[in-house]
Amino acid sequence: MQKILQDFSIPAVFAGFITFLVGISVSAVLVIQSAQMLGAGTAEITSWFWALGLGIGLSGLLLSWKFKHPVATSWSTAGLALILATANGYSMNAALGAFLVCGLLTATLGFLGIFEKILRHIPQSLTSAMLAGVLLKFGISLFASLQNEWAFVLSLLTAYVLTKRIWPRYSIVLTVIIGILLCPLLLNFTIPALNLSFAQPVWTTPDFSFASIIGLALPLFVINMASQYLPGIAMIKSYGYQPNVNQLIGWTGTAQAIFAPFGCFSVNIAAISAAISLDEQAHPDEKKRYIAGMSCGVFYILMGIFAATLVSFLTAFPLVFITALAGIALLGTIGHNIVIAFQDASEREAALLTFLFSASGVQFFSIGSAFWGLLFGLFVHMIFKFKQK
């Protein structure tokens, strides 16, 4: 506890908050829709957010504390898309059974070390190219927002550039504060009233049907590995950390399995939003950035405890605010990964194709472009490597 107090910093806490905000704001409504399609009422929907908040929050908090580097955790948006696409074919009980099986498979794969063995054979230039490609859309969306809300976005960009020049360590913190103050002035927005209430978990007995395991659990498992764990672990490594891959995957899978009967469909290593906690803007000392990961976990736990209240408040902010804030917060990470991706001339061709493929946003079999871009990049990398021999 004494070390945590010594390493505590406001920018790191804000980085954790932004990581949390970006992680939930875009897809929180999809959680509601997914639960509703499975027949959930208000009580069950609140329980889903309670389970997700505690499962994700406790994982991120404890893993960041244990390994002393940011371990931002999140739910899988790609997984939500799969649930939405297949929910009509399953009951709530069968779906939660599939979530539980998915968690157990993830934990088993993690603790056995299979995923880490695969990761050792992937060049960092390709994973950085994949990450840069996936993140590119956030940078583009930032400037695309100028088309409709130019006054707000331009003001936010100006605030970021000026604070980055004058107070670089606090630039994101100050940009968030300025953005909140600008919302009522430049956008059609009023801060909503808060009605605090504790969430109540609802137990639903899982049903382990063959159809739900084959049709939902296994595809969800593959999608989580491809769209969350692979880029998430790569993101941590791109900042010079050496994560204990087995433990991170194993314990997040365990958390998902524990909270699945209450509606927890995934607990994963965050991919895109994790960059905010890993960047130097969280803290100039990389050994103290773990505070951002712990803070992100705390905010998820608070979301779980005050599920309906907190989510309704955060999602009340205009979409342009979230889009612009995410883009600004990820500018440093986009540049960081582009540098790593293209610094080795011998791997530049494979990295370029990985970057462009990942940035395309295409999906095959409900698996996103990050996975396919990396797969194609590895294919090109092997061809060039074979030619050199």
VENKASUL-V494555 format. One line per field, one symbol per residue. phi: phi as a letter, one per 20 degrees, with the letter a starting at -180 (. if undefined). psi: psi as a letter, one per 30 degrees, with the letter a starting at -180 (. if undefined). Layout:
phi=???
psi=???
//
This chain:
phi=.fffffefbfgfffffffgffffdffdgfffffffffenfegfffffgffffffffffffffffffelbfcfdaeefffffffffdffecegfffffffffgffffffffffmfffffffedfffffffffffffgfffffgefffgdcffffffffffffffffecgfdffgfffffffffgfedcebcfffdcfbefdfcfcffdeefffffecffffffffffedffffffffffenedfeggffffffffffffegfdoeeaccffdfffgffeffffafeffdffgffffgfffffffffdgffffffffffgfffffffffffdgffffgfffffdfeffdfffffffgfffffmfcclmdffgffffffffffgffffffff
psi=eeeeeefkkeeeeeeeeeeeeeefeegefeeeeeeefggkaeeeeeeeeeeeeeeeeeeeeeeeeefhlkikllljeeeeeeeeffefflleeeeeeeeeeeeeeeeeeeffgeeeeeffgjkfeeeeeeeeeefefeeeeeffffeeheeeeeeeeeeeeeeeeeieegeeeeeeeeeeefefeflikkklkkjkkkkjkjkkkkkikeeeeefeeeeeeeeeeefeeefeeeeeefgglikieeeeeeeeeeeeeefeffgjfkjlkkdeffeefflffekfjffgffeeeeeeeeeeeeeeehdeeeeeeeffkkeeeeeeeeeefgeeeeeefeeeegfjefgeeeeeeeeeeefeglkkhgklfeeeeeeeeeeeeeeeeeee.
//
